[in-house]
Amino acid sequence: MTEPLICHSPFPYTASQLFALFADERDAVFLDSSLTNHLGRYSIIGLVPYHRVSVEQGQLKIDGKAREGTAETYLKAYLKKHYQANPTDLPLTAGAIGYVSYDYGLARYGMKSRHAPAFPLPDMNWVFYDFFIIEHRQSHAVWFAANGQTMPAEALLAQMKEKIRTRLQERPFPRTGENTQYAITVQPDSTCENYQRALKKLRDYIVAGDVYVTNFTSTFHVQSHCPPYTFFSRLRRDNPSPFGAYLQYGSHQIISASMERLLCLRDDQIETRPIKGTRRRGKTYTEDEKLRQELAQSQKDQSELLMIVDLERNDLHKICRPGSVSVPTLFAIEPYATVFHLIADVTGTLRPGQTAIDALTALFPGGSITGAPKQRAMEIIDELEFSRRQLYTGTIGYLSLDGNCDLNIVIRTAVHHDDQYIIGVGGGITAESDEAFEYEEIWQKAKALLSALKGDTFNYESYL
């Protein structure tokens, strides 16, 4: 290994434009802040993989070979041994990009889903990359970072510049067919009647005191010939998000437009941002404001968010300095292209000796997509839901070699495999929930993804 090199990109293109040159390359990954705001400050591309940590059917694998022990133990040791300071203000110049599935979290609580998986998907997949492209979304400044793991950093930087130059000459900005319409067939995993029956059972558990709030998920199987990168391009254009992603794994692709952060760690400062409460955007300014106010004044949504904030505070207390956990933002309304969300910020200061892996272990799976109490909610989820979640409500993001991390919650996300897209949609259920309203809400949440797949507005009314 040689000293890392970090420099400005010599090309007048954004990260999304450059990623289009690599979107078909196995293990090419893109953490995409298509919504430029105080959360979506950077977009990051990972290329040239050199080390993989995965878990498949409960078995830890290192570079594809089975290994004894746990992923948490291995990752903590690896990150400590290979610590690399980041001398810049950039969020990531060396480290791994990947995901942890909800199923992995289920196993950590000693549970296994009663449902069969839709297709074989590793429960965890972290890939360490030798070359990164990082864009500051406000200024559009772009940097290259070569770490010298696979070859001397100077040679790697020269090779990647030449590869980009050659691909630009061969196919200047590949066409993604963004305006092409595709036929789609949507198969929800339950009927409206079955969904409402399950919610009534869930409300019985709530009334009995088993849980106070639980996130209930449905899964849509969508047949479509829409290419996954076309789908991603449309989604980021029409529904920009701060924590989006495109992960190209060859046999399958992950397309995310998440707006929820599970965990951000900077030095010893930690933040989680639960979302609870959703309203669609209005067709007119007057309707839009009415819906915003309806969400802002909803006692049901506020009580739901408050319960999850209490859960997240408890999770942070496990790893944070006493007295450092606080809630600087509560009941804030955030607007997105198709919905309003009710959000909170929960922050703390990490205790000495605690790491990003400890923080992920303490918080995962996120309280907003399980419920309170967390373990009982997860048991009820698997009893009543109609499909295995797999990746949905897990996390996607990065682990930096300097000890920092930024991880989303996998919502507004599809997994593509063999011309089929698997889309999870869900919402929080309390004793005050209305079954018909909740069923329409999951379709409203899915509408942005289904419209992007179709290439035209998807009308879901016939499914209600």
Summary of the structure (lengths in Angstrom):
residues: 464
radius of gyration: 21.4
end to end distance: 58.0
largest distance: 65.6
contacts: 1592
relative contact order: 0.18
helix: 31%
strand: 32%
